[in-house]
Amino acid sequence: MTWFLDDFEREQVEELIRRNPSILRALGKDKTSVLLDNLKNRFNGVYPRNFVLNIRGLVGSPSGVFKSALGLYIARLIDPSFNVSERLAMSPSDLNDKIRKFADKKQVFFLDEQPHDLKFSERLKLFNTIESCRENQICFITCGIPKEWGSFSNFTLERFCQTPDELQLNDPPVVRVKYLLSDPSNDLFYGFVNFGIPPLKVGGVLTDWGVFWREYSELKQDWQDRVKGGLSTAKDYDSRLEEFFKVYSMDDYVKVSKSGGLGVNKGKLKLDIKRFFPDDTNDDREILKFGAVELIEKKKLGV
């Protein structure tokens, strides 16, 4: 399959191949079954391993190119018990809440296309969440994680091409997507995966996938409405640190080491954060401390 939605996508691909010849080599290596076998082995294996699969854009529009659809489809292939009410999250904080309520062992959770706008503190929370779930083989599929901070992913899929719109209007519609399997840290591509996305309707009747997709769409719309109305449960750690440093001076946490160098008094910082945020969890306070240290080092120590 080498279909592109328009000439712009075709030109974009030509330029990408010119800059990175590994793309051309990757297009000759179908890694679909290899990827699925690896994911299933990690998910079902005897030893406690998990996986993080990140799906992101590369060619074409940043939206409407089946990133979420592919992620959800793979989630159901790997974990037949997957459902959107318990396993779909729209932010790291939402993901933490779902894990606390519903996580057991050997489950797949899906973080949808919200994280690309996150600040550092929320990114750190995502990293900590994923690492803490390794022993229970809780696995993750993420959608839209930026290239520059997706190094924690075991596997990255980057959108390459899909069937043209006219075939998607058939009954049943034909939707196939091709994504490149990549290593973002080294800017290398190893092969491609080729998936058929199930039709939403056949003969005007909703399919099982159609019912599933409707549930997903309703939850996503509800989340977007809550964000627009300021009702998102995500915690803004950066603004909370601003409030903290209105009361406490950064200068009070700068200390001189025995060698004469400057550093951050993390012990005092930890105590003051606990005093200022008494109702927070230990995890939240650790994230606040981490962000506070970074701010002090940047503004007072020039690190």
N, C-alpha and C positions, 0 to 999 in steps of 0.2 A: 504494500500500500504506500503510495507516494503522493497522495492527494494533498493539495493546499487550498485554503479557503479563498485566496486571492493572489494577485501578482506580488503584492507587498510581502506576503509570507515567503513566496518562492525566492525573491531577492534577498530576504533576510537570511534564508537558509544558505544561499550561495555565499554570502558574506561570512557567515559563521564557519562554513567549511573552509573558506580561504584562510581564516584566522586560526582555525583549529582542525587540522587534518584528521585528528582522532575521531571526529564525528563521522567522516566518510567510512572509516574502517568499522566503526560501531554499527553502521547501517547494514553491514553484511553478517552480523552475529545476532541471531534471535535468542534472547536470554529469558523469554517468558517462563518456560517451564523450570529453568534453573532458579529464577527468582522465587517462584511459588514454592518449589521444593525447599529452598533455604528458609523461607519464612515459616513453612509448616514444621520443619525440623526444629527450629528455635522455639516455636510455640508448643509443640508436643513433646519435646525432648526430655530425657530423664534428668539431665543436668540443668540447673537454674540459669537459663539465658533468656533474654528478651530481645526484641528488635524494635528499631525506630525507622519507619519508612517515611521519608519526606517527599511530597509531590509538589512540584512548583512549575511555573511557566518558563519558557525559553523562547519559542517562536510564536508570534502572533499576539492576539489580545490577551491582557492579563485576566480577563473574566470570560465566562461562557465557553470554555474550551475543555470542559468535562474533568477538571481536576478533582472536584469534590465527588463527582459521580464515580470516577475511577477509584478513589480512596475508599469510598463506602462499599463499592463492589468487591474490592480486594478484602476488606474487613469481613464481609459476609462469607467469602470463600475460605478464609483462614479460620474464622470463628463463627460457626453456624448459630451460636446463641446471641450474636451481636444484635443490639437494638438501639435506636436513636434516643429513646427516653432515658436510658441509664448510661449509655456509653458515648454519646455525642456531647462535646464541649465546645464553647465558643471563645474561651479565654483560659489562660493558665489557672486563674482562681476558680473558674467554673469547673475545670478539669479536676482540681484538688477536691472540690465539693463532691463531684461524682465518684471519685475514687474512694473517698471516706465513706460514702453511703453504700456503694454498690460493688466495690472491688473485692474479689476473692482470690482465685488463682487461675492462671492460664486464660486471660481474657484480653480482648483487643479494645482499646479506647481510641476515639477519633477526635482530633483537635482541628476544627475547621478554620476557614480562611480569615482569621482575625489577627494572628500574631505578628504580622509584618509591621504593625504600627506600635508595637510594645516598647516601653522603655526598659532600660537595663535591669531594673529590679524585678520586673515581671519575667524577663528572659531567664534570669537566675532561678526564679521560682520554678519555671518549666524544666530547667536542667535538673534541679534537685528532685522534683517529682518523678521524673523518668528514672533517675539513678536509684531512688529509694524503692522502686517497684521491681527491680531486677530479680531479686530472690524469688518472688512469687510469679515470675514469668508473665507479668502484666506487660503487654506489648502496645505500641503506639503507632498510629498513622497520623501524620501531620500534613496540613495542606497550606502552602504559601509561606513556609519558613524561608527567610531570605538566605541567599547563598553565603553571605559573610558570617552568619552565625548558625549554620546548620551542620557544623562539624561533629555534633553528637550523633547524627544520623548514621545508622548502619548502611542504609540504602537510600539513594536519591533518584527520583524519576523526574525528568525535565521534558515538558511537552514539545513534541516535534510536529505532528500533523494528525489529521483526522479525515473521515469521509466528508465530502462536500454536503452543503445544506440540502440540495435537492434529493439526495438519497435518504436524508433524515425525514423527508416528507412522505416516504413510502408507507404502505400499510402491510406488514409491520415495518417500521422504520429500520434502516440499516445504519448503525453507528459503531464505527471502529476507531480506536485511537492508538496512535503509536507514540510512545515516550522513550527517551534515551536514558539508559542506566549510566549514572555518572558518579564521579568522585569530585565534588566541588572544591575540596581542599587543594587538589592538584590540577583542576581544570581539565580532567580527562574523561573520555566517554568509552565505555566498555562494550556496549551492545544496545539492543533495543528490546522493548516489550510491546506486544500487540494484543489488545484486548477488545472484545466486542461488548458494548454496554447493552444490557437487555432493553427491549422496548417498554415504554410506559403503558401503551395500549395495543391490543390486537383486535381488529374488528370493532373498534370503538369501546372495548371493555378493558378496564384496568387490569393489568397483570399483577402478580405478586410484587415485582419490582416497582410497579407503578404505585401500589399502596404504600410500600416502604418509602418511596421518594416523596409522596405526598406528606407523610408524617415528618420526614426530614425538612421539607420546605416550610411546613407550619411552625416547627420549632425554630428554624433559622429566622423566619419572619418575626416571630415573637421576640427573639433576642434583639433583632435590629430595632424593633419598636421600643424595647426597654432602654437600649442605648440612646436612642434619639430623645427619649423622655427623661434621661438621667437616672434610670432605675437599675443600671448594670451593677452587679455585685462585685465587679472587679475593684480591687483596692489600689489606689494611686499612691504608691510608696513615695514617689518623688515629692508630691505636694505635702505629704506628712513629714518628710524630712525638713522641708522649708519651715513648717510650723515648729519643729523641734529646735532648729537653729535660730529661731526668733527669740527663744527663751535661753538657750545655752550658746555660749560663744565657742567658735571653732578653736580659738587660741587656747582655750582651757585643755584641749586634748593633744596639743603638741608637746612632746617631751624630748629631752636630750638624752641620748644613750651614753653609756660609759665611754664609748669611743669618740664622743663629741658630735655624732650625727643626730639628725632630727628624725623623729618617728611619731606614730600615733599611739596614744595611751588607750588601748582597746579595752582594758579592764574597766577604767573609769567610764568610758563611752557605753559599755554594756550596762553598767549599773544605772546610768542616767536614762538610757533608753527604756529600761525596765520600769524606772520610776515615772517616766513621762507617758508610757503606754502600758499601764498595768493590766489592761484587759486583753492584750494581744497574746497570741500563742507564741511559744518559744521560736517556732520556725519563722513567724512574721518578724519577731524582734531580731533574729539573726540576719534576715534580709535587710532590715533597716540599718543594722550595725554595719553590714558589708557596704551598703550604699553610702553611709556616713563617712566611713574610712576613705572611700574613693573620693568623696567631695573634699575632705580635709587634705588629702594628699595632693589633689589637683590645685586647690585654691591657696593652701598655706605652705605646702612643701614643694610645689612645682614639679610633681611627679607626672 
